[in-house]
């Protein structure tokens, strides 16, 4: 069944597998409840997924909902070797479709039965909906991706993603419930690093900074904004150093 919402094509599909082995260091498995992402971030590395799908739409304009993901996950976990799981690696598990379909929540319910160690990474405040489940895991952490302190910059690079303030609000709710939280700063967008540090410091237990800034995707944007300096590695390194210096919590730079 295909539904249209403005320029977003939403399709319900049956997946063949949902628990996939990961190539991410320290992560054994990935769970991606959706194919595609409605956030439409201009720098997104996951656009390579189009090579494996039949979609002709631009990235950010289609989402496939894996309806059978929870049932499939239960079957796979019965045979899988125990390991760390990330939600998600090439989609956002709490994008708009999740509000209706609750696929991510159902997958968490299955993971909770087995008490697998879980890491959640999202740009969406919807993650706070599932605090009741998340708080019951023995080993879980939740990360909010926050790439800048400037909402205008956010709208340019992450046009349909939730506002920065909404992400911070979710981070605060999780932190106040005693859930392990982190902020993922990647890519490093134009920012005041000291301001960003002040925004995230009260609610994050740690910060991960990804300096792979996908310049080949963003060069035209920066040139159009007369912000070429943000393509310079030495300048970015200085910004990252300032950000790390302004934080009194653990910072990992990738």
WOVEN-V686199 format. One record per residue. N is the residue number from 1. PHI is phi in degrees with one decimal (NA if undefined). OMEGA is omega as a letter, one per 40 degrees, with the letter a starting at -180 (* if undefined). NEAR is the number of other ideal C-beta (glycine too) atoms within 12 Angstrom. Layout:
{{N & PHI & OMEGA & NEAR} {N & PHI & OMEGA & NEAR}}
This chain:
{{1 & NA & i & 12} {2 & -112.4 & i & 16} {3 & -125.4 & i & 17} {4 & -118.1 & i & 14} {5 & -134.6 & a & 17} {6 & 58.1 & a & 13} {7 & -100.9 & a & 17} {8 & -97.3 & i & 29} {9 & -94.9 & a & 29} {10 & -116.6 & a & 31} {11 & -129.9 & i & 27} {12 & -92.4 & a & 22} {13 & -131.7 & i & 29} {14 & -106.5 & a & 17} {15 & -88.3 & i & 27} {16 & -90.4 & i & 13} {17 & -150.6 & i & 20} {18 & -128.8 & i & 38} {19 & -97.5 & a & 39} {20 & -113.7 & i & 29} {21 & -66.2 & a & 19} {22 & -107.3 & i & 22} {23 & -100.2 & a & 13} {24 & -79.1 & i & 22} {25 & -55.5 & i & 11} {26 & 83.1 & a & 17} {27 & -121.6 & a & 24} {28 & -89.5 & a & 24} {29 & -136.0 & i & 34} {30 & -117.9 & i & 31} {31 & -124.8 & i & 44} {32 & -118.4 & a & 37} {33 & -68.4 & a & 45} {34 & -131.8 & i & 45} {35 & -108.6 & a & 37} {36 & 86.6 & a & 39} {37 & -155.1 & a & 43} {38 & -80.1 & i & 40} {39 & -66.9 & i & 37} {40 & 64.9 & a & 31} {41 & -64.4 & a & 35} {42 & -69.2 & a & 33} {43 & -99.8 & a & 37} {44 & -55.4 & i & 33} {45 & -74.7 & a & 22} {46 & -76.5 & i & 29} {47 & -60.3 & i & 27} {48 & -62.0 & a & 14} {49 & -61.2 & a & 25} {50 & -62.2 & i & 22} {51 & -66.3 & a & 11} {52 & -108.0 & i & 14} {53 & -125.1 & i & 23} {54 & -98.1 & a & 15} {55 & -73.7 & i & 25} {56 & -105.5 & a & 10} {57 & -70.8 & i & 24} {58 & -65.0 & i & 20} {59 & -59.7 & a & 34} {60 & 97.5 & a & 33} {61 & -112.2 & i & 25} {62 & -145.0 & i & 34} {63 & -144.3 & i & 42} {64 & -102.7 & a & 38} {65 & -100.3 & a & 38} {66 & -83.7 & a & 36} {67 & -58.8 & a & 26} {68 & -92.0 & a & 24} {69 & -55.4 & a & 42} {70 & -61.0 & a & 30} {71 & -66.4 & i & 20} {72 & -65.6 & i & 28} {73 & -61.8 & i & 38} {74 & -60.3 & i & 23} {75 & -63.9 & a & 18} {76 & -70.6 & a & 29} {77 & -67.6 & i & 27} {78 & -65.1 & a & 15} {79 & -113.7 & a & 13} {80 & -74.4 & i & 25} {81 & -75.1 & a & 15} {82 & -58.5 & i & 17} {83 & -168.7 & i & 26} {84 & -79.2 & a & 27} {85 & -123.0 & i & 44} {86 & -115.6 & i & 37} {87 & -118.7 & e & 50} {88 & -138.1 & a & 44} {89 & -105.8 & a & 30} {90 & -130.2 & i & 32} {91 & -160.1 & i & 44} {92 & -101.0 & a & 43} {93 & -68.3 & a & 50} {94 & -119.9 & i & 43} {95 & -67.9 & a & 41} {96 & -52.4 & a & 31} {97 & -61.4 & a & 36} {98 & -64.2 & i & 38} {99 & -59.4 & i & 21} {100 & -91.1 & a & 20} {101 & -84.7 & i & 30} {102 & 57.4 & i & 24} {103 & -67.7 & i & 40} {104 & -61.6 & i & 44} {105 & -59.8 & i & 30} {106 & -65.3 & i & 30} {107 & -65.9 & i & 45} {108 & -62.9 & i & 40} {109 & -60.9 & i & 26} {110 & -68.7 & i & 32} {111 & -60.6 & i & 43} {112 & -64.4 & i & 28} {113 & -60.8 & a & 18} {114 & -99.8 & a & 27} {115 & 51.7 & i & 17} {116 & -72.2 & i & 33} {117 & -64.9 & a & 24} {118 & -131.9 & i & 42} {119 & -123.5 & i & 38} {120 & -110.5 & i & 47} {121 & -130.7 & a & 38} {122 & -153.4 & i & 45} {123 & -105.8 & a & 43} {124 & -109.5 & i & 41} {125 & -69.1 & i & 33} {126 & -59.9 & i & 33} {127 & -57.5 & a & 43} {128 & -67.6 & i & 33} {129 & -57.6 & a & 22} {130 & -99.2 & i & 38} {131 & -57.2 & i & 28} {132 & -60.0 & i & 18} {133 & -79.4 & a & 28} {134 & -57.5 & a & 37} {135 & -68.4 & a & 21} {136 & -94.3 & i & 20} {137 & -78.6 & i & 30} {138 & -74.9 & a & 15} {139 & -142.0 & a & 20} {140 & -152.9 & i & 34} {141 & -137.9 & a & 35} {142 & -126.0 & i & 46} {143 & -114.6 & i & 42} {144 & -108.9 & i & 46} {145 & -78.8 & i & 46} {146 & -135.1 & a & 50} {147 & -101.6 & a & 45} {148 & -162.3 & i & 36} {149 & -96.0 & a & 31} {150 & -106.4 & a & 26} {151 & -64.3 & i & 26} {152 & -64.6 & i & 18} {153 & -65.8 & i & 31} {154 & -56.1 & a & 32} {155 & -66.8 & i & 22} {156 & -73.3 & a & 27} {157 & -94.7 & a & 38} {158 & -128.7 & a & 36} {159 & -57.2 & a & 26} {160 & -113.3 & i & 30} {161 & -81.4 & a & 38} {162 & -60.6 & i & 34} {163 & -60.9 & i & 24} {164 & -59.0 & a & 34} {165 & -61.0 & i & 18} {166 & -67.0 & i & 24} {167 & -66.8 & i & 44} {168 & -62.8 & i & 32} {169 & -62.5 & i & 23} {170 & -65.6 & i & 39} {171 & -59.5 & i & 43} {172 & -63.0 & a & 26} {173 & -61.0 & i & 27} {174 & -63.7 & a & 35} {175 & -62.2 & a & 31} {176 & -67.8 & i & 16} {177 & -89.0 & i & 24} {178 & 80.1 & i & 17} {179 & -84.6 & i & 34} {180 & -64.5 & a & 27} {181 & -125.4 & i & 40} {182 & -145.6 & i & 34} {183 & -114.4 & i & 45} {184 & -104.3 & i & 34} {185 & -102.9 & a & 41} {186 & -165.4 & e & 35} {187 & -74.2 & i & 37} {188 & -83.6 & a & 43} {189 & -89.1 & i & 43} {190 & -51.4 & a & 32} {191 & -162.2 & i & 35} {192 & -101.3 & a & 18} {193 & -60.6 & i & 34} {194 & -67.8 & i & 19} {195 & -65.7 & i & 22} {196 & -60.6 & i & 36} {197 & -59.0 & i & 31} {198 & -65.4 & a & 19} {199 & -72.5 & a & 32} {200 & -97.2 & a & 42} {201 & -54.3 & a & 29} {202 & -68.3 & a & 18} {203 & -120.7 & a & 32} {204 & -113.6 & i & 37} {205 & -84.9 & i & 27} {206 & -159.9 & a & 28} {207 & -135.1 & i & 39} {208 & -116.1 & a & 37} {209 & -113.7 & i & 37} {210 & -103.2 & a & 28} {211 & -91.1 & i & 28} {212 & -79.4 & a & 21} {213 & -95.4 & i & 33} {214 & 49.9 & a & 28} {215 & -57.5 & a & 21} {216 & -65.1 & i & 16} {217 & -90.4 & a & 22} {218 & -110.6 & a & 32} {219 & -56.0 & a & 19} {220 & -61.7 & a & 16} {221 & -63.6 & a & 29} {222 & -63.0 & i & 29} {223 & -65.0 & i & 14} {224 & -65.4 & i & 12} {225 & -96.1 & a & 21} {226 & 56.0 & a & 11} {227 & -123.6 & a & 24} {228 & -59.4 & a & 17} {229 & -57.7 & a & 16} {230 & -75.8 & i & 34} {231 & -93.9 & a & 26} {232 & -85.0 & a & 17} {233 & -61.2 & a & 16} {234 & -64.9 & i & 13} {235 & -66.8 & i & 22} {236 & -63.2 & i & 33} {237 & -59.7 & i & 19} {238 & -65.1 & i & 18} {239 & -63.2 & i & 35} {240 & -63.2 & i & 33} {241 & -62.6 & i & 21} {242 & -66.0 & i & 22} {243 & -62.9 & a & 38} {244 & -62.6 & a & 28} {245 & -67.2 & a & 15} {246 & -85.2 & a & 24} {247 & -105.2 & i & 31} {248 & -110.7 & i & 16} {249 & -126.0 & a & 23} {250 & -57.4 & i & 17} {251 & -126.4 & i & 31} {252 & -109.8 & i & 23} {253 & -106.7 & a & 23} {254 & -90.7 & * & 19}}
